């Protein structure tokens, strides 16, 4: 008998219980790779029609695919891998999901319980290895705990600040017989994150914002993680207040790029107006961001004259890097909803004259056009390639962008416009090369009719190029848009700036022919080497109804600007040489101090 004295159904194997639990959690797709320890699970998957399994080519690809799926849908991504190397190959993806708050449940096979600790074939201490890079992890030793543990894992992964959860599954537990426990009877008793913010703190925040002379709203990926309602509430606040708003790399799309109050991305490679605004503001409202080092720059010079309000569901993020004046622990959607209610009930009217003067200053900073670049005859500039792509993407309704990591990632953030949340997938916190292609694969699985483009560099794409084979197997029309400068571009840029041009091991001198490589994988290969070829190649890439690799040869000497060097403050940005010369001349003519 079950605990509530209802008649038990026929007993099920652990593998059948697992599949049933996943189905009851509304899982429709699992990314994985089989091996000895998980063969009973794969046999159970074979005998059902609810779960779709996507066979990747390496377990790391499964993790990134699940991240792309999760980030683009708001659902939990699911991974299934075998013991030993299957589990250890997932560690980078787990750390990536942990840093960027992506909800993933990773199911790892394990040797039979009586073999654990005996150095059995393909045994690894998965729980020990993954403890530092997961939100939580489990080792299931008893069939009686299996269903409850799976349901708990999903609750933990998607509740509070989302993150990855590992469930380690010994082979004998998967073949044992047991009873199934439905989700309604497996509620987690101890993990119930605070979602409603303290009303007194919210009222303090409104007081500060109402009296601000130079306000700034600074929003991050937490707004997107909180669901579409949070992005809409953020937009409502921006509309109601008229305040300038900046977004982090992970927050792009939380406020539409075309919004008149959006002043660009903030941080190391953010716009001049966003960074200067962050430095000079007197009240800062941080929503769902964590003041990471790529945003703050030099801590002792960060926004020195501002009062800071921080909304975050993760209490450990508050006062971790930057001391704040008004901490508000809670889900962004709930807190923004209450903040707007207080704002409306008090009929807050910001200081119109001060706000107008503040916008005048911001518009003056904007005149620098910090993302401008100098076209060159006969050679494609990487910024030009993305501008051309952006023009064509505006004609389409549903476009998802993933990136690898490096210069191309920063240019994509600068030059592509995101009008809604969950359409931008990039590795922000960990900076994982090789992320973009498998992430795009996961996005395409979730959105089969959408246009999915991986903006890549020729170095990063080689990290997980084997997943092109997965695209072929499942007929996924992902487009890989390579900005090929024949260097590890960001490494080369730092070596140029900080190591006197000693380009140690950053030149890619044995690259494949990407057109032939695409064809070898059964995809379409395209190439543009001259500006005159760019638009037609982009059009063909978009219109081709199958996977494409577009190899775009770009200027190998181009650097990403602006840039806040390590150890510098926001008002100490390095501009491009041409932009810096113009800025210096303007400031000299106006009698201003150089910035």
Buried (B, 14 or more C-beta within 10 A) or exposed (E): EEEEEEEEEEEBBBBBBBBBBBEBBEBBBBBBBBBBBBBBBBBBBEEEEEBEBBEBBBBBBBBBBBBBBBBBBBBBBBBBBBBBBBBBBBBBBBBBBBBBBBBBBBBBBBBBBEBBEEEBEBBBBBBEBBEEBBBBBBBBBEBBBBBBBBBBBBBBBBBBBBBBBBBBBBBBBBBBEBBBBEBEEBEBEEEEBEBEBBEEBBBBBBBBBBBBBBBBBBBBBBBBBBBEBBBBBBBBBBEEBBBBBBBBBBBBBBBBBEEEBBBBBBBBBBBBBBBBBBBBBBBBBBBBBBBBEBBBBBEEBBBEEBBBBBBBBBBEBBEBBBEBBBBBBBBBBBBBBBBBEBBEEEEBEBBEEBBEEBBEBBEBBBEBEBBEBEEEEEBBBBBBBBBBBBEBBEEEEEBBBBBBBBBBBBBBBBBBBBBBBBBBBBBBBBBBBBBBBBBBBBBBBBBEEBBBBBBBBBBBBBBBBBBBBBBBEBEBBBBBBBBBBBBBBBBBBBBBBEEEEEEEEBBBEEBBEBBEBBEEBBBBBBBBBEBEBBBEBBEBBBEBEBBBBBBBBBBBEBBBBBBBBEEBBBBBBBBBEEBBEBBEEEEEEEEEEEB
